[in-house]
Amino acid sequence: MPRPTKLTELAVKKLEEAFALGCTDQEACVYANICKQTLYNYQAKNKEFLDRKELLKSTPFLEARMAVIRNFKKDPRLALRFLERRKSDEFNTRQTINSDRKVEITFDSAFKESKKKSDMAIREYLSKT
């Protein structure tokens, strides 16, 4: 006769809580007081739980994204940093050049002055919003 599972309703609830905090499988198992194999056996029998686990693991990222967006007006620099990362082709201040050749690039003072003016205009605009 096989051993009864240690995965009770309470243990499943604890796993879900841990996954919603972004915990790893191991951390969630420690919190639920089960071994990893018990989790993996349960997932193999309950595909819906596996899908839910993956969704729950995204919760901290969703909450962080919401916090960032809510604070755009309080800190416009945060909004600019968000755009630099999410729309880097439009807003990133770094330029990437991919080449297999060795190239030397020199920027003249006119370019540097133009960039400085555009950076100042962006900062001024962001400080007003």
Order of alpha helices (4+ residues) and beta strands (2+ residues): alpha-alpha-alpha-alpha-alpha-alpha-alpha-alpha
